[in-house]
Amino acid sequence: MGSSIFYFLGFVSIFTALMVILSKSPINSVLYLVITFFSIAAQFVLLNAGFLAAVLVIVYAGAIMVLFLFVVMLLNLNKEYEPHKHIYIKFAGGIAGGILLVTLIGALHGSGEIADSTLNGEASYAASTGTIQNLGKSLFSDYLLPFEISSVLFLAAMVGAVFLGKKEKSSPKVSAEKI
Amino acid sequence: MTEQYFSGLRIELFLTMLILALLVGKVLAIKQNPIGTLTLISVFLISSIGISFMQNESGYLFGTMFRTNSTILFEKAILLAGTFIVFMLGFEWMKKQKHFLEFCMLLLSTLLGMCFMISSGNFLMFFLGLELATIPLAALASFDLDEKKSSEAGMKLILSSAFASAILLFGISFIYGTTGSVSFDTIASAIDGNNVQKFGFICILTGFAFKISAVPFHFWTADVYEGAPVAITSYLSVVSKGAAIFVLMPVLYHAFGRMSSTYIPALILLSTVTIITGNLFALRQKSMKRFLAFSTVTQAGYLLLGITGNNTEAGASVVYFMLIYIFSNLGAFTVVSILQNRTGRDDIGVYKGLYKTNPTLSMVLLLALFSLAGIPPAAGFFGKLFLLSSAAGAGYYVAVIIASVNMVVSLYYYLNIVKMMFVDEPEITIEKLKPAVTEQISLFICCCGILVIGFIPAIYEYIYNLSAAI
């Protein structure tokens, strides 16, 4: 039962992820991406990580996707603007991607027993693994240092983003060019 | 128990304090005084270099997250010194910027990221350090708000580094999937070199190769170096690259130690292609910054070749080469920065007949280029000698011969610039330039570094003993 749900969700997430790239209209891409996030969140639920699933839905499917939609609408990207690439570039991309796919299949071929031996079945799937309590505990004990570093990372990223956002006001040359 | 944490993390704590102090200064809108800020930063950086040499105990903190020993501290001292010189050489440009404090803050946070990256004993820490070292750099590369090229550089850097990070994470996930851990220690004992792990390793190596701009992954280098402000270009080419090389060694020797039959051919291939391509492209550059970009690509190839050697010897020769490389490359960039600030141009034509008007600058650039090319009196010769002998010691003679032939080719383009400066007639008239005090400090430190390190064998012995002690 569990594995059939897993395969179904895996199929949905891969199919919608492909559709994100393949669909012509940006709005459709964004909507497909929402479905991708939902199916990945369902995968988290299967792994007993309910909290992560909720966070994924709230943050990515909720906040970030809305932001994407706003940008798409503000920039009026509804039409197909993307220039057609040259046939050689498509050809080279196809060959490179194909080689990567073949390599990946070759690498994964016959690796079933590795996965079984390292994950050792039920042990890592204990029901309490993904609760908020356990997550919080390991975040502030085993993963304390990475947690603190990520706060510095966000601070630096924020300063950089605010600085780049000031661009228009502080550059007389650019605005002069526009006029 | 708590002292251990303070002494192990002392450099990182120092840097974090400095970053927060700058932030508070900015938020409270204290009247900006660039010289005061520079003095504060210099005092902090120099004292951090000082404390990195005292009381070096080795071990792990926070489980296996944070690793420290005397080699790591020495590597951090090299990066701190490099950042200090970058501040010195770029100050004339920086102080004119409206957002000087943000600039310092972002630059120091990338340095903090690199310190954590070098110290990481775990792929999670490594990745966070790498991101902290990369994301602010993209903002810094587009710091010149009036220049379209600068924005282009920032955009190219962030997009291509995001792509490289994604591939790196993809590789890490394969390693995690097959070994069940992201800690270097556990990976080292659980890895058996099956095909999935090989694939993961290649993805991880790709991420590294992007960071040090080894050849199939170097396309961002020239454009970003050309567009970014000179201070950031020099920082990217020296400090950022150095950090990636320093962390590559423990990842290869320690975490992937059992997969040496996979990584050594990959490294040799990568280094040979890098050296040859870097040289060929450097031959035909017309812009000085692009020229130095391809020159650093070539140097990365030599570094990769050095890494293939025997454990202790290779580690020592790479650290020693980086120490010399910081002084030689930053010396060249100081001269480029002075000329670009005063004339507004960075094409090679500016350097024609430079000796007639600015003999001191020409002599410094001569020394730096000799050191980069590896001509004996300058320290760069010894650096390359040790790198090549480390690879030769492990028996990779073909790669060493290719590298040596390419050293001869590289002499052509380095000496071409020297010829322009000393023999050719000037294209445009440049009056005698007077470097500012900070630029003089940078020139002085770089010259001393290039001349002194080559003549004191004790420095190499010191580094060798540090590496051997682990």
Interface residues (C-beta under 8 A of the other chain):
Chain A: T103 L104 G106 A107 L108 H109 G110 S111 I114 A115 T118 L119 D142 Y143 L144 L145 P146 I149 S150 V152 L153 L155 A156 A157 V159 G160 A161 F163 L164 K166 K167 S170 S171 P172 K173 V174
Chain B: T16 I19 L23 L61 F62 G63 M65 F66 K98 H99 E102 M105 L106 S109 T110 L112 G113 F116 L124 M125 L128 G129 E131 L132 I135 P136 A138 A139 L140 S142 F143 L145 D146 G154 G177 T178 T179 G180 A190 N194 N195 V196 K198 F199
